[in-house]
Amino acid sequence: MRNKYAVAFFGLLSLMLGWAAGAGAETTQCTAIANLPATLNVPGIYCLTSDFATNIATGDAIYIESSDVVLDLNGHVIDNSAAGPDTFAAGVSLYQRMNVTIKNGTLRGFYYGIHLG
């Protein structure tokens, strides 16, 4: 009976540790986004390497102008709270694109976090 509980405990523990390790993973083989606003107009893998604070009243912090793009925020934040409640800006925007992935981060203070047109 003890063996059954030990196996269940260690199975759960390894599942939790594996999940925690995966949650901290960072995309490193990417084109780093150094400034905002940014336009991604070539297919590829893009990532953030730091948090950003913006003050955009209209427009987009990141505009994806190409299909086949991965945007990994790498656990970082793009914070547009300084623009106030009247902003009409988008954190990430794209129009009629295919095969786009946006993952692993926080967009704060935008009218649209992600605007799909």
Buried (B, 14 or more C-beta within 10 A) or exposed (E): EEEEEEEEEEEEEEEEEEEEEEEEEEBEEBEEBEEBEBEBEEEEBBBBEEEBEBEBEEEBBBBBEBEEBBBBBBBBBBBBEEBEEEBEBBBBBBEEBEEBEBEBBEBBBBBBBBBBE
